Amino acid sequence: MADLVKFTIDGRELEAAPGTLVIEAAKRNGIEIPSFCYYEGLSLQAACRMCLVEVEKMPKMQVACTLPVGPGMVIRTDTEQVRKARKSTLEFLLTNHPLDCPVCDKGGECELQDMVFRYGAGESRFTENKMHVDEQQWSPVVFYDGPRCILCFRCVRACEEGMGVAALGVVNRGAQSLIAPNHGDHLECDECGQCIDICPVGALTSGAYRYQTRPWEMEHVGTICTHCSDGCKTTLGVRNDEIMRGNNRDRSGVNGEFLCAKGRYAYDFYNHAERLQSPMVRVGGKLEPVSWSKALEVVARKFGEIRSRSGEIGVIGSNHTTNEENFYLQKFARQGLNTNNIDHHRTGDVVTLIDALSGTTGQLATTQDLYEKKAFLVIGADLALEHPFLSYQIRASFRHHAAHIYTITADKVREDDYAVRAIRKPAGQEIEALEDLHAALADEPELVILFSDSVKGDALRKLVEFGSSLGTAVKYCPLVDYSNSRGAIDMGLVPELLPGYQPSGKKGLSVQEMLASQTLEVLWIVGANPLKAGPMASKKTFVVVQDMFLTESAQRADVVLPAASAYEKNGTVTNVCGEVQRLTRAVSAIGVKTDLEIIGLIAKEMSLAATVGPWVPDTVYNEIRTTVKGYNIPLAMLAVQAQQTTPVNGRVPVESRPDLIQSAHDGLFSSGTLGRYSKILNSVMESRESRAEQVERAHP
C-alpha cells in the first residue's frame, strides 16, 4: 500500500490514501462539504459547484468533488468567501426552482431546502420569469417535475452506472436542459425507483408515496424485504399502522441503499382486499369463517386423533417463514406429531455444496465479496432479473475495481455487456463449458462462482472439483429463490436432515410424494402453495393451510388459518449468502397471527407445549443458537449488521435429492404468491411482459 498523504483541513492535520478526493477525506473525518451532484460510487460530474473550497497557493476556489488530496495541501471549507460562493450557487439554483415546498413530497428531506436554510439564500436578484414545464408521469411509479430539477445528473448516472439500464438522459441545452426517459414519454427499465431516492430535490417523486404524508409523520422501521433471497434491508415508512413507502436511505443492511422494484414498492400485498382476516373451517363442503378457538380446536382434535393411532401426517413448510418458525415447525412435526414427513420447495442444492466443500472453511461467498473480489463466474442465471442486488454488487465491482466477469448461460444476460467472456449453453449443460474457461480463471487472483438450480448433484460436485483445480481462492454462492430458502434448509425443513445439516436417520416423504400419496391422512401446509401446480392425488386427506390469501392450496383446505406477513412479525431470516438478519414488525393486521404463534397454539391445544417449548421468537432463536451449527450468533450482533453462518467443514452423509430442486426463476416483477397480490408491482408495464421480452428489451 502506498504511503498515506498528509494534509490539513480547517486546521486539522489529517492523512488519507493517495487519490482520495477532498470531499471524501473531509467526510471520513467528520467535516461536511455540501454537494448536490457528487454521489459516492458514481462517476464525477462537478456540475453544481456547491462543494467549492479554498486551497492555499491556488488562485481560485476548487471543487472538492474532483480534487484529490495532495501532500501538504491546506484546505479551508468554511471561510467567508466559501460561504458567499455557496450562497450564490443556491441563489442561482433557485432562479427557476418553484417555491412549492408546502406541497412537494421532498419537503423535510430536501437537500436543497437544507442548504438554503443553512446559508440563508432567502432572496434572489433574478427578476426574470421562471421557466415552467408541465409535470410528466413516466411510469406508474415515477413522476418528473422539470422546474424542480437542478440538473445534478445523479439519476442519469445511477440508472446507467448502478443499474446498467441507461433509461434516463439529458435533452436540450443550457437553461432549457431537462432529464428525459429513454422512450420519449415513458420509462422502460427495472422500475427500481433508485432515481427517485437519489434525487436531492423533489424533481423525481414516487407514484406510490406522493401526496400521502410527510417524513416526520411516519415511524421508520428497518426490516428485511420478503420477496427474493438477496436479503436487502428495506426501511418501511409507517403511519397509523399503514405502510406508506419503502426505501433504505440510511444505507444500513447488506444492500446499502439499493432496492429493486419489489423491495421498494411491492410491500402493498399486506393490505390487499383479499387478505384473510378470519380462520375458516369447511362445513358442508364450503369454507365458513369461525373463531380462532374453534379453528384451533378442530385442527388439534384431528391432529391428535391421527397421531394417537400412528396415522400418516405430512407437513409442508415455507421458504418465506422465519428461521424461528421453520425450526419450531420441524421440531413440532418430529417430536410432537411423530412424523418425519416434512419438506418445502427446494430451490438450490445447498446440501451437496456443503458436503462437497467438506473440510474447508471460508468458501461461501458473502454479499460484500460480490463487490470486493476480482473475478466472477455466473452459471445458469440472469442475475439482473432474478437476483438484482447481487447483479448490482458485481456491476459495482466491475466499475470500481475492474473485476472480470464470465458467464455461462442459456440466453443473453445483462452481465454479458461487460463480461470478459460469455458462453451460451442450455440449462443443465453448463458444466461442459468449464474447461474452456480453465486457463483464464486460473490466472485470476480470486474468484466467486454463482450458480443456479441447473447445477446440482453430480454437476455441482464437478463444479467444486473444477474450482479446486484452478489453484486460486474460490468462493461459491448457490442461488436459491425466496427470502428464507437458505434458512429453511438450515433449519432442517427436509426429511433427511435435522437442523444444522445433521442426518435425521429416518425416511420421510418429499413435497411431491406427499401430494401423490393415497394414504396420507393429514397434510399441514404452512406458508406455501404446492397445489398451484395441480391437485392432490387423494381427496380424503384432511388439509390445514396457514396463509395470507385463499390460494389454490387454501381453497382445497378443510381448515384455513390466516397468517401474518413478514412485515408483521419479528424473527430472523437467512439470505442467499447465508447471512442472518433480523425481521422487525412494522405493522399489524386484523385477525391474523404469526405462523410461530399458530404452531404454538396448536401444540398447546394438543397438550404438547412442554414438548416444543415457548413460541417466543427470541426464545426459539436462543435454542437455534445452541442447536444449529453456524448460528451461534448473539441477537445483539444481528441488530448491528448481518452475520454469515458458517456450516461448512463437515460431511453431510445423506442423499441430497437434486431431483427435487427447481427454481421458480422469478424475475423483477414476479415473486410467487406475494407478487400476485401487489397492485403496484402489477401496475408497471414490464410486469406484463414475458421473461423473453424483458431480456430482449434489456439487451436488444
N, C-alpha and C positions, 0 to 999 in steps of 0.2 A: 504494500500500500504506500502511495506517495506521501511525503511529509505534509502535515496539515499547514494550511495557510493561516498566518496570524494577521488580524486586522482589528479595527476599532469601530464600534457603532455607538453613537451617543455617549461617548466617554468610557464605554466598557470594552476591555480588551478580550477579544474572542478568537476562536480558531475554527476552521472548517476544512473539509476536503477540497482540493483544487477543483475548480469548475462549479462550485456551489454558487447559486445565484444569491445576490444580496437579499432579495425578498425572502428566500428560504432560510438563509443564515440568520436573519433577524427573527423570523417566526420561531425557529428552533430554540431561540434564546429568550422568548417571551416578549419580543419587540414587534409591535404590529405596524406593518406598512400597508395601507389600504390599496386595494386594486379592484377593478371590475373585470378586465379581460384576462388577467392571469389566472390559471387554474392548474393546480398540481397534477402532473401526469399528462397534460395536453401540450401541444406544440405552442411555442411562444408567439404572441401576437403584437404586444406593445401598442395597442390601439387606443387605450383610454387615457393614458398619461396621468393616472391618479397616483401612481407609485413613485412620483418624482422625489429624488433625494439629493442632498448636497454631498459632493465628494471633494475633499481637499485636492488642490492642484488641477482640478478640471474646470474649464472656463464656464460651463453651464451645468444646470441640473441634469441628472441622469435618471433613466427609468430603471428601477430596481429589479424589474421582472426579466430583464435580458442582460444585466450587468453581473459578471462573475466577480466574486471577491478576489482581491489581489493582495500580495504581501505588503504590509504597512499601510494599507488603504484606511483612510479616516472618513467615516460616513456619518452624516447628521440627518436624522429623519424627522425632526420636529422643530425646525427653526422658523423664524417669521417668514422668510422667503418661501420655504416649503409649504407652510400653512396657506399663504397667499396664493401660491400656484394651485394648490388643491381646491381652494375655494373658487378660483377662476375656472378650473376644469368642471366643477359641479355646475357653475353658472352656465357654462357652455352646454352641458348635457341637458340642462333644463330649458334650453331655448325652445325645443319643440315638445318637450315632455308634458303631457297633460297632468294637471294637478288634481287627479281624481283619487287620491289616497283613501278617502272615505268609502269608496266602492271597489277599489282594486283588491283582488284576492291576495296580493303580496303584502298588504298592509300589516305591519308588525313583524315582517320577516324580510323586508326590502332592504338590500344593501345600499341602494341609492338614498333611500329615506334616512337610513342610519348616518350616512356620511354628510347629508345636508344638515341634519341636527347637530352633528359634531363640529362642522366647520362653518356653520352659520350662513350658508348661502340662501338667505331669505328673500333677497331682491334680485331682479335681473335688469341689466342695462339694455337688453334687447327689446325692441318695441315692435318688431315685425310680427305679423300674424303667424300663429302656429300652423304647421302643416298637418292636415288631417287625412287619414286613410281609414276606411271602414274596417271594423274588426272582421277577421276571417276565421271560419271553422275548417281546419284541415282534416280532422277526423272526429269521431265521436268523443275522443278523449283529449284532443289538442286544439286549443284556440290561440290565435295570434292577434295582438293589438299593436299594429305598426308604430303609432306615435309614442308608445311607451318604450319601444326598443332603443337601447343605447349603443347598438352595434358593437358589442364586445366579442361577438362571434363564438361565445362559449358553446352554444347549441350546435353550431355547424361542426365544430371540432369534436365535440362529444359524440355526435352521430357518426361522423366519418371515421375518427380515430378509435374511439372507445367501442362503438358498436359495430364498426365495419360495414355500415349500411349506406352512408352518404346520402341521406334522404333530404338534407337541407343545404341551401346555398344562398348566395347574395345576388340580388338583381339590382339594376340601375347603378347610378354613380353619385358620389358626393352626398349632398343633403337629401337626395331622393332615394338613397340606398335602403333596401328592405331585405329581410330574411324571407325566403320563399321555399316551398316544398318542391320535391323532385318532379311532381306531375302537375305543376301549374296551380291547381286549386285544391289538391288533396295530397295527403301523405300515403305512400306505400312503403311500409317499414316494419319494424318489430313492434311498434306501438308501445315502447317501453316507458315513455314519459320522462326519460332522463333529461331531455331538453327542457322540460318544464322545471324540474328541480334545480337544474344547474343555472337557470336564468337568474341573474341578480336582481331583476326588476319584475314587473308584472306583465311583460310582453307576451310570455307564453303561460297559459293557465290551463288547468285541468277541467275537462268536461264533467268529471265525476265529483269534483270538490267545489267548483266556482259558485260563489254567492251563497254558500251554505253556512259558514261560520267563520270565526276568527281564531288564530292560533292560540291566543291566551284564554279562549273559552274551552279549549279541549284539554283532556288529560292524554299525555303521550306515553303509550305503553309499548315497550320493546318486546317482541316475541319472534317466533320463527315462522317463516312462510310455510303454509301447509300443502303446497302443490307438488313441486318436484323434489328430488333428493339432494339438491345442491346445498340446502341448509342456509339460505340467505336470511339474515335478520331483517324484519320489517317493523317499523315504528308506526303503530296504529294511533291515529288521532281520534279520540273517543269523546263524544259529548252526549249527555243524557242517555248513557248506555247504548249508544249507536256509533258504529264506526263511520267516520266521515272521510278519512283518507288513509293512504299508506305511503310511507317513504322511509328513508334511513339517512337523513341529512346529518346526523351526528357521527356517521361513519363507524358506528360500533358494529360488531359482528364480523364474520369472516369475509363478508361481501363489500366492506366499505360502504359506499353509498349506492352501489349498483343494485338495481332491481329490474326484473323483466316485467312484461305486461301482467303476468299472473301475480307476482309479488306486490306490484304497485296498485293494481286495480281489481283483481279477482277475489277480493275479500267479501264481496256482496252476496255470495251464496248463503251466508249465515242467516240472512233475514228474507230469504225467498218466500214467496206466498205459499209454496208447497211444503214448507218446513213442518215436520211433525211436532206437535205440541202435547200430545197425549198418548199413553200406551193404548194398544189396540189388541183385542182378542177375537179370534174367529168364532162367530156364533151363527149357526145355521148357514154355513158356507160364506158368510160375509164378515169382514173385519169391522168391529164395533169399538168405539172409544170406551175405555174403562179407567178406573183409578189405578194409581201405581200399586197400591196394596193388593188389589185384585189381580193385576197382571203378574206381580211377583209371586203371589200365591199359586197361580196356575202353573207358572214355569217351575217353581220349586217342587210342587207336587208331582209333576210329570218327570222331572229330572230324578227325584228321589225314588219314584216307582221303578223306573228303568234301571237305576243304579242298584237298587236292592235285589233285583233278580239278574244282575250282571248282563243286562241288555247292552246292545251296541250303541254307543254315543259318539258323535263326531263333532269336532269344534273347528271352525274356520276363522282364523284371526285376520288382522289387517296390517297393511304397511302404512297406514295413516295414523293409527293409535300410538300412544306414547310408550316409551320403554317400560314404565311402571305398569301400564295396563297390559302390555304383552307378557311381561314377567308374571304378573298376578293371574292372568288368564291361563297360561300354561301350567302354573302351579295348581290352580283350582281344578283344571281338567285332569291332571295326573294324580294329585293327592286327594282331591275331593270327589271327582266323578269316576275315578279309577279307569280312565281311558287314555290311551296314547295316540288316539286318532285326532291329531292336532296339526294343522298346517295353515299356510297362507299362500297368496300368489307370489311365487318366487320370480324375481326379475333379473338376477345376476348370480353367477357361480362363485360366490364369496367362499363357500366351503372348500372347493377344490383349490382356490388360490391360496388360502391359509395352509392347507395341507402341503401344497407344492412348495411353499416358502418355509417349510418346517426347518427349524434350526437356525433361522436368521432373524434379525431384528432390523427395524428401520426401513423396511421395503414397501410400506404402504404410504402412498403419497398423501400429503395434506393439501388443502386448497391454497395455502401460501406457496407450496412447492410449485404450483402451476404458474405462479408469477416469477419465481426466482430461478428455476432451473434453466439449463442451457438448451435442451432439446426435448421434443415431444413426439410421440408416435400415437396417432389416433386410429383405432381399428374399429370399423363397422358402425360408426355413429356419426350423425350430423350434429355436432356439439352445439352449434349456434341455435338450432331449433329445439334440441332435446335437453341440453344442459347449458343454458345460456350463460350462467355465471362462470362455469369452467371455461367456456369459449372466450369470455371476456378476459379472464386471467391470462390465457395463452396469448391473446392478441396484445395485451399489455406487455407481456414478456417479450414478444416479438418487437414491439415499438421501443421499449426502454432498454432491453438487454440483447437485442439482435438474436433472439432464440431461433433455433432451426426447427421447423415443423415438417413432419412426414405424415402422410395419410394413406390408409388402405381402406377404401370404402366402395360400396356398390355403385353409388351415384356421386356426382359432383357435390362438394360441400363447401361452406364458406372458408374453412381453413385452407382449401386448395389455393385461394387467392394469394396467399403469402407462404405457401409451402415450398420447401426445398425440392420435394418430390411428392407427387400424388399418383397413386396406383389404383386402378379400378379392378375390383374382384367381387364376385357375387357373395352375398351373405353366407357365412359358413365355410367359405374357401379362402379367407384372408390369410390364414397361416401359410398357404402355399407361396405367398409373395414375400415372406420374411427374408429369405436368403438373398433376394435382390437388393435388400437394404443393409445386409450384414456389414459390408465394408464401411459404408457411410456412418452407420450407427456406432460401430466400434471406434470410430475416430472422435465421437462426441465425448466430452468430459463427464457428462452425466445425462441421464435420460429418464423421462416419465412415460410409461405406456398406459394409455387409456383404452379400454376395450368394452364392447357392448355384449349383449346376450348371445351373439353369434359365436363368441369364443367361450367355450365351456367344455367341461370334461377333459378328454384326452387332448383336445386342441389347446386348452388352457395350459395343461402340463407342458406341451411342446413350446408354448409361448414363454413360459418361465425358463425352460431349458435354453431357449434361444437367448433370452435376456442374460442368463448366466454365462453364455458363451461369448458375450461381447467384451468382457474384460473391463467394463466400466460400471459406475454406480447406477443401478436401475431401480426405479420405484414403480409401483403398479396402482391403478385405480379402476376397480370393477364398476361399470356404470349401471347401477341399479336405478329403479324408476322413481319411487314416491318418497314422501317426506320422512318415512321411517322404515323403508325397506331394509336398510342395513341394521337398524335396531331390532327388527322382527327376527332376523336370523340370529343375531347376537343373543337375544332373549330366549332362544330355544323354541320358536314357534313352528317347529317341524317335528315329525315323529321320531326321526333318527337321532336328534340331538337335544340335550338339555341346555340350559343357559351356559354360555361360555364355551361352546363347542365341545362339551363333554358328551360322549356317546350315551344314549339312553338305554341301550341294550335290549330294547323292545321293538316289536314291529308295530306299525300303525298305518292308517290309511292316509293317502295324499288327498288334496282337494278333489282331483279328478276321480279318484277311487271312491270317495265319499258320495259324490254326485251320481256315480254309476251304480252304487250299492243298492241291492234289493232287500238287504237285511238290516240296514241302518234304521234304528228306531227313533233317534233324536239327532237333529242337526242344529247346532247353535252357531249362528253367523254373527260375528262381531265386527262391525265397521267395514264390511266387504260386500261385493255384489257378484258372486260367482255365477248366479243364474242369468246374468245378462247374456251369456253365450248360449244359453239353451236350458230347457227344463231338466229337473232331476229324473232319474230313472224310476224311482219309487214315488208313488202318490200317497203312500201310507206313512211316510216319515213325518214325525212331529217337528216342525221347523220354528225356531226362535231367531228373530233378527233384531240386532241393535243397529240403528242407523239414523241419519238426519232426515231422510226422504223415503217416500214409498217407492223404492227401487223395484226392479224386476224380482229380486230376491225377497224383498219385503212383501210384495204382492202375493207371493206363494206362502208366506209365513202363517203359522197358527197364532203366534204372538209377536207383536212388533213393539219394541221399546225405544222411545225417542232418545237419541244420544246427543251429547254436546259436541260442538266442533272444536278444532284445535285452538281457536281464538277464545274459547270459553272454558279453558281448563289450565291447570298447572301441571308441570311434569318435565320430562326430558325427551329429546329425540336425537338420533344419530344420523349424520348425513352420509353422503356417498363416499366421503373420505374417512369415515369412522370417527368424525369429530362430534362429541356430545355437546349439546346446547340446551338451554332451559326455555321451555314454553312458559309464558306468563299470561294469566287470564286477563283479557281486555274488556269483554262484555259478558252479559248473561242472557240466557234465552228462557222464555216461559215454558214450563212443563217438561224440561229435559234434565237429564242427569249425565254426568261423565261416565264413560264406559267403566272406569275403575270403580265408581260408586255402584253402578248397576251390578257388576260382578260380585262386589262385596255384599250387597243387599240380598242377592240370590243365595250366596253362601250362608248368610245369617238366617235366611228363611229356611234353609235346609239344616240348620244347626251345625254348620261346618265352619263358622267364623274362626274358631280357635285353630282349625287346621291350616287355613290360608293366611290368617293374621289380619291386622287392621288395613283398611282400604284408604290410607292416607298417603298421598304421593311421596312426601319426604321420607316417611317410614319405609315404604316399599323401596325407594331408591337406596336407602341405607342397607337394606337386605341385598339389593343388587350389588352394591359395593363389595360385600363380603362373599358373594356367590359367583359373580360373572367376571371371568378373567379380563383384565384390562380396564375395568370400570371402577377401580378403587380411586375415584376422583372426588374430593370433597365438594359439596354443593357450593361452598363459598368461592371456590375456584371457577366454577361454571358461571357464577354471577359476574365474574370479571371478563372472561373470554372462553371461547370454545376450547375443549381439551380432547386430543386424539386418544382413542382407546388403543391398546397395544396387545392384541391377542396372538400375534404371530410369534412363533418359535417352537410349536409342538405339533405332532401329527394329529390328524382328525381321522381316525380309523373307521369311517363309515362310508357307505355308498352315497355320493353327493347328489344323485338323481338329476343329472343335467337334462334329461328328457322332460322334466317338469318346469324348466326355466324358460320363460318367454316374456320379453319386454313388450310393453304396450307401444313403445316409441311415440309417446305423446309429444306434440310439438309445443310451440309458444302459445297456442290458443286452444289447447285441449288439456284436460287433466282428469281423466276418468270421470267418475260421477260428479265430483265437485265442479269441474269445468262446465258441465251441462247446466248447472244452476247459477252460473254467474252471468247476469244480464250484461254487465259492462264488457266482459270478455267476448260474449257472443254478438255484441253490437258492432265490433270493428270489422271492416271489410275482409281482412286477412283471415278471420276465423272461419269464413265460409268457403275458403279455397281448399283444394285438396293439397296433400303434402307435396305432390309433384309440382303443382302450380306455385307453391311457396318457394320451393327450391329453384325453379326456373326463374321466378321473379327476382330472387336474391342473386342469382348467378346467370344472367342472360347470355 
